[in-house]
């Protein structure tokens, strides 16, 4: 999940997973190597890449930013820089597939990589995609291409044409 910090209390950050659900709790010590002194200082609007560690019908969900078995972050934690884009839940699942080209008919990210565009991406099951690169123009191009592919249902050939057009402008 990609969650947005809404506010914090003494030991917990309260984060928004979607606009329509109650806030999830993210304990301030559930980050790799976090102690009272070294925990991340997250302010309202900060983004975190987290996993749901506890979810019950009658309780607010609880998030964590580390593996509970190893204590390592495994890529989870605060997301700095970049921009957040919203996509459909189906598109988020397609982006998270082990082989998105073959299984999900999704080539937009591979095409950007083949064009030599450097960026990093984090995809949440809640339909949020975080994109970061060295400049805002590249970040916007990648995010917009993902959203266009989702909204317009672009085929593989249409995705390739879109990326070629956007990569020329970078």
C-alpha positions in Angstrom: 0.0 0.0 0.0 1.0 3.6 -0.5 -0.4 5.6 2.4 -0.5 9.3 3.1 0.3 10.4 6.6 -2.7 12.5 7.9 -1.5 13.2 11.5 0.5 11.7 14.3 -0.1 11.0 18.0 2.4 10.0 20.6 3.5 6.6 19.2 1.4 6.2 16.1 1.1 7.8 12.7 -2.5 7.9 11.3 -2.4 7.3 7.5 -5.0 7.4 4.8 -5.0 4.4 2.5 -8.0 5.5 0.4 -10.3 8.5 0.5 -13.2 6.3 1.7 -11.8 4.4 4.6 -10.9 5.3 8.2 -7.3 6.0 8.9 -4.9 3.1 9.4 -2.5 3.2 12.3 1.3 3.0 11.6 3.3 2.5 14.8 6.3 4.9 14.8 8.6 2.0 15.7 7.5 -0.2 12.8 10.4 1.0 10.6 13.7 -0.8 10.1 16.1 0.1 13.0 13.6 2.6 14.5 14.0 3.6 18.1 12.5 6.5 20.0 15.4 8.7 18.8 15.9 7.3 15.3 12.3 6.9 14.1 11.4 8.7 10.9 9.9 12.2 11.4 6.9 12.1 9.0 4.7 15.2 8.6 1.2 15.5 7.3 1.2 14.7 3.5 4.3 12.4 3.7 4.0 9.2 1.7 5.0 5.7 3.0 5.2 2.4 1.2 3.8 -0.1 3.7 2.0 -3.4 4.1 -1.1 -4.2 6.1 -0.1 -6.2 9.1 -3.6 -6.4 10.8 -7.1 -6.0 9.4 -10.3 -6.9 11.2 -13.9 -6.0 10.5 -14.3 -4.0 13.7 -10.9 -2.3 14.0 -8.9 0.2 12.0 -6.2 -1.5 9.9 -2.6 -1.5 11.1 0.4 -0.9 8.8 4.1 -1.8 9.0 7.1 -0.7 7.1 9.3 -3.7 7.8 9.1 -7.5 7.7 7.9 -8.7 11.0 10.0 -11.9 10.7 13.3 -10.4 9.7 13.1 -6.8 10.9 14.3 -5.6 7.5 12.5 -3.0 5.4 12.4 -5.0 2.2 11.9 -1.8 0.2 9.2 -0.5 2.5 9.4 2.9 4.2 9.0 6.6 3.6 8.8 7.7 -0.1 10.7 11.0 -0.6 10.4 13.1 -3.7 8.4 12.0 -6.7 4.7 12.3 -7.4 1.7 10.2 -6.6 -0.7 9.1 -9.4 -4.0 7.3 -9.1 -4.9 4.3 -11.3 -7.6 1.6 -11.2 -7.2 -1.4 -9.0 -6.9 -3.6 -12.1 -4.0 -1.5 -13.4 -2.3 -1.7 -10.1 -2.6 -5.5 -10.2 -1.2 -5.5 -13.7 1.8 -3.4 -12.7 2.6 -5.7 -9.8 2.6 -8.9 -11.9 5.9 -10.8 -12.1 5.8 -10.6 -15.9 3.5 -7.7 -16.7 4.3 -7.8 -20.5 3.1 -11.4 -21.0 0.5 -11.7 -18.2 -0.9 -8.2 -18.2 -0.2 -6.9 -21.8 1.6 -4.0 -20.3 4.8 -2.7 -21.9 4.8 1.0 -21.0 7.4 0.7 -18.3 9.7 -1.5 -20.4 9.5 0.9 -23.3 10.6 3.8 -21.1 13.5 1.7 -19.8 14.5 0.7 -23.4 14.4 4.4 -24.3 17.0 5.1 -21.6 14.6 7.0 -19.3 15.7 6.5 -15.6 12.9 6.4 -13.0 11.8 4.5 -10.0 8.3 3.4 -9.2 6.3 2.0 -6.3 2.9 0.5 -6.8 0.3 0.0 -4.1 -2.6 -2.4 -4.2 -4.8 0.5 -3.3 -4.5 2.0 -6.8 -1.7 4.5 -6.0 1.5 4.7 -8.1 4.5 6.7 -6.9 7.0 7.7 -9.6 10.3 9.4 -9.0 13.1 10.6 -11.4 15.8 13.2 -11.6 13.5 15.8 -13.1 9.8 16.6 -12.8 9.2 16.4 -16.6 10.3 12.7 -16.7 8.2 11.9 -13.5 5.1 13.5 -15.1 5.7 11.7 -18.4 5.9 8.3 -16.8 3.0 8.9 -14.5 0.8 10.3 -17.3 1.7 7.3 -19.6 0.6 4.9 -16.9 -2.7 6.7 -16.4 -3.4 7.0 -20.1 -2.7 3.3 -20.6 -5.2 2.6 -17.8 -7.9 5.1 -18.7 -7.9 4.6 -22.5 -7.2 0.8 -22.4 -4.2 1.1 -24.8 -3.0 -1.9 -26.7 0.6 -2.9 -26.8 1.2 -1.0 -30.1 -0.5 2.1 -28.8 1.6 1.9 -25.6 4.8 1.8 -27.7 3.7 4.8 -29.8 2.8 6.8 -26.7 6.1 6.1 -25.0 8.1 7.0 -28.2 6.2 10.3 -28.4 6.8 11.2 -24.7 10.4 10.0 -24.8 11.2 12.3 -27.7 10.2 15.3 -25.6 12.4 14.4 -22.7 
